[in-house]
Amino acid sequence: MKVLHVYKIYLPDDFTGVPRVIHGLAEAHAAAGIDVRVFAPARVPSATPLAVGRHHVLQVQRSVSVASTDLSVAAFRRFGQAARDADILHYHFPWPVGDLLHLVHARGKPAVVTYHSDIVRQRVLRRAYAPLMHRFLSRVDRIVATSPNYVATSPVLARHRDRVSVIPNGIAERAAPDPARVAAWRGRLGEGFFLFVGALRYYKGLDFLLEAARLSGLPTVIAGNNAHGELDVARLPPNVTYVGAVDEPDKEALLTLCRAFVLPSHLRSEAFGVALLEAARAGRPMISCEIGTGTSYVNVEGETGRIVAPESPAALAAAMSELAADEALASRLGAAARDRYERNFTDAAMASGYRDLYEAVLANRGKA
């Protein structure tokens, strides 16, 4: 079986959010003998397929980025052949260019789309884009949501509900934390702090976390790329430490040392929260906000952590204070988080779900 993933950005330019999910799925499928390629724009594209682990990336020149959408004229020249070489196309939504590529070059091709998120911020463009979006979604064979929570709350998915399946995102087992890195971070930060790791974007609710840290007085660590300037590093409360972007070994060391992981995202742009999976995998309790998305599927109130109202520093501070004061509770919630990861969110479970879906789509096409 030959599978072509299609998205607006991928390795080596980006390894957060959707690209991380694609990578995990691609590697798991390639290990099982599936021929996997990823079609994506790049800042400096390779002239030949780029090897990433066991799969390959077909890169095209990125032309310009408008409203968080990467445009590529070259994509329209090269996508047709790439699509013809595949048995099934796997689009990752939202990327309007991908919609056009399918409608122009691949309307008769077996295709699925993973619906990662509604379009939240660009309201005017969303209305203009809606006809193209619904036409595209009506032409693919199946639409995959990453949580039942998102199916229940997305007006777009409601319109296409008869063709929606749920396959949760999954991530691979983590390597054992590097003792030297754990010791280094312990010497710098101590233990038992509250941790946020992720891209510092408008929907992450960092202002609410900073105020919660001020109210609670608890040690709080923020790690992530601040390229968009969402975090005013010069005005942090004295109990908040910003450590910048961290690599995977440093992230695992920080997760090993923290009391709990906090994801204060307050908008539906946080559609799933892969960072929560990483915390669950590390056996850490989680604090997140109820925004009607997959964050409340990964983190279950009272089972794996605490879920509070969005945009409420007081509620965040109360949850942090509760876990800081009750080590036994934090330990119990963390153990349950780890168990939930093992049962629901491994890369193997995700890969199996998609392989079954691919085979069903191809079988149905064969009957037709």
Long-range contacts (C-beta under 8 A, 24 or more apart in sequence): 1-34, 1-35, 1-87, 1-88, 1-358, 1-362, 2-34, 2-35, 2-37, 2-85, 2-86, 2-87, 2-88, 3-29, 3-34, 3-35, 3-36, 3-37, 3-86, 3-87, 3-88, 3-89, 3-90, 3-358, 4-37, 4-38, 4-39, 4-58, 4-82, 4-83, 4-85, 4-86, 4-88, 4-89, 4-90, 5-36, 5-37, 5-38, 5-39, 5-90, 5-91, 5-92, 6-38, 6-39, 6-40, 6-79, 6-89, 6-90, 6-91, 6-92, 6-95, 6-98, 6-101, 6-102, 7-38, 7-39, 7-40, 7-91, 7-92, 7-95, 7-98, 8-40, 8-41, 8-69, 8-70, 8-95, 8-97, 8-98, 9-40, 9-41, 9-42, 9-70, 10-38, 10-40, 10-42, 10-57, 11-52, 11-57, 12-42, 12-50, 12-52, 13-42, 13-43, 16-198, 16-199, 17-116, 17-199, 17-274, 18-92, 18-116, 20-171, 20-274, 21-92, 21-114, 21-116, 21-169, 21-274, 21-350, 22-92, 23-52, 23-53, 24-170, 24-171, 24-172, 24-347, 24-350, 25-347, 25-350, 25-351, 25-354, 26-52, 26-53, 26-54, 26-55, 27-53, 27-54, 27-55, 27-172, 27-347, 28-172, 28-347, 28-348, 28-350, 28-351, 29-55, 29-351, 29-354, 29-355, 30-54, 30-55, 32-351, 32-355, 34-355, 37-82, 37-86, 39-75, 39-79, 39-82, 41-70, 41-71, 41-72, 41-74, 41-75, 45-74, 58-82, 67-122, 67-125, 68-121, 68-122, 69-95, 69-96, 69-97, 70-95, 70-97, 71-97, 72-97, 75-101, 76-100, 76-101, 76-104, 76-105, 79-105, 79-106, 80-105, 80-106, 83-109, 87-362, 88-112, 88-358, 88-361, 88-362, 90-114, 90-354, 91-140, 92-116, 93-117, 93-137, 94-118, 94-119, 94-133, 96-129, 96-132, 96-133, 98-136, 99-132, 99-133, 99-135, 99-136, 100-132, 102-136, 102-139, 102-140, 103-132, 103-135, 103-136, 103-139, 107-139, 110-141, 110-361, 110-362, 110-365, 111-139, 111-140, 111-141, 111-361, 112-140, 112-141, 112-142, 112-143, 112-144, 112-354, 112-357, 112-358, 112-361, 113-137, 113-140, 113-142, 113-143, 113-144, 114-144, 114-146, 114-167, 115-143, 115-144, 115-145, 115-146, 115-150, 115-154, 115-156, 115-157, 115-164, 116-146, 116-271, 116-272, 117-268, 117-269, 117-271, 118-154, 118-155, 118-156, 118-268, 118-271, 120-203, 120-267, 120-268, 120-269, 121-202, 121-203, 121-267, 121-269, 134-159, 134-160, 141-361, 141-364, 141-365, 142-357, 142-360, 142-361, 144-354, 144-357, 146-271, 146-272, 146-294, 147-272, 147-293, 147-294, 147-297, 147-298, 148-297, 149-292, 149-293, 149-294, 149-296, 149-297, 150-271, 150-272, 150-292, 150-293, 150-294, 152-292, 153-268, 153-292, 153-293, 165-357, 167-350, 167-353, 167-354, 167-357, 168-294, 168-297, 168-344, 168-345, 168-349, 168-350, 168-353, 169-272, 169-274, 169-277, 169-294, 169-345, 169-350, 170-277, 170-344, 170-345, 170-346, 170-347, 170-348, 170-349, 170-350, 170-351, 171-274, 171-277, 171-278, 171-281, 171-345, 171-346, 171-347, 172-346, 172-347, 173-281, 173-346, 174-252, 174-278, 174-281, 174-282, 175-249, 175-252, 177-249, 177-252, 177-253, 177-255, 177-256, 178-249, 178-252, 178-253, 181-249, 181-250, 181-252, 181-253, 182-253, 182-256, 182-257, 184-253, 185-250, 185-253, 185-254, 185-257, 186-257, 189-219, 189-221, 189-241, 189-243, 189-254, 189-257, 190-219, 190-257, 191-257, 191-258, 191-259, 192-219, 192-257, 192-258, 192-259, 192-324, 193-218, 193-219, 193-220, 193-221, 193-241, 193-257, 193-258, 193-259, 194-218, 194-219, 194-220, 194-221, 194-258, 194-259, 194-260, 194-261, 194-262, 194-287, 194-320, 194-324, 195-220, 195-221, 195-223, 195-254, 195-255, 195-258, 195-260, 195-261, 195-262, 195-279, 195-284, 196-220, 196-221, 196-222, 196-223, 196-224, 196-261, 196-262, 196-263, 196-264, 197-223, 197-224, 197-246, 197-251, 197-254, 197-255, 197-261, 197-275, 197-278, 198-224, 198-263, 198-275, 199-224, 199-225, 200-224, 200-225, 200-226, 200-227, 200-228, 200-230, 200-231, 201-228, 201-230, 201-269, 202-228, 202-230, 202-267, 202-269, 203-265, 203-266, 203-267, 203-268, 203-269, 203-270, 204-230, 204-263, 204-264, 204-265, 204-270, 205-264, 205-265, 205-266, 205-267, 205-289, 205-310, 205-311, 206-230, 206-231, 206-264, 208-264, 208-266, 208-310, 208-311, 208-312, 208-313, 208-316, 209-262, 209-264, 209-313, 209-316, 210-236, 210-237, 210-240, 211-313, 211-317, 212-262, 212-264, 212-313, 212-314, 212-316, 212-317, 212-320, 213-237, 213-239, 213-240, 213-317, 213-320, 214-239, 214-313, 215-313, 215-314, 215-317, 216-317, 216-320, 216-321, 216-324, 218-320, 218-321, 218-324, 220-262, 220-320, 221-254, 221-258, 223-250, 223-251, 223-254, 251-278, 252-282, 255-279, 255-282, 255-284, 256-282, 258-284, 259-284, 259-285, 259-323, 259-324, 259-330, 260-284, 260-285, 260-286, 260-287, 260-305, 260-320, 260-323, 260-330, 260-334, 261-285, 261-286, 261-287, 262-286, 262-287, 262-288, 262-316, 262-320, 263-287, 263-288, 263-289, 263-295, 263-299, 264-288, 264-289, 264-310, 264-316, 265-289, 265-291, 265-295, 265-310, 266-291, 266-310, 266-311, 267-291, 267-310, 268-292, 268-293, 270-295, 272-297, 272-298, 273-298, 273-299, 277-341, 277-345, 279-337, 280-304, 280-337, 280-338, 280-340, 280-341, 280-345, 281-338, 281-341, 281-345, 282-338, 283-334, 283-335, 283-337, 283-338, 284-334, 284-337, 285-323, 285-329, 285-330, 285-333, 285-334, 285-337, 286-333, 286-337, 287-316, 287-319, 287-320, 287-323, 289-316, 298-340, 298-345, 299-337, 300-340, 303-333, 303-336, 303-340, 304-333, 304-336, 304-337, 304-340, 305-333, 305-337
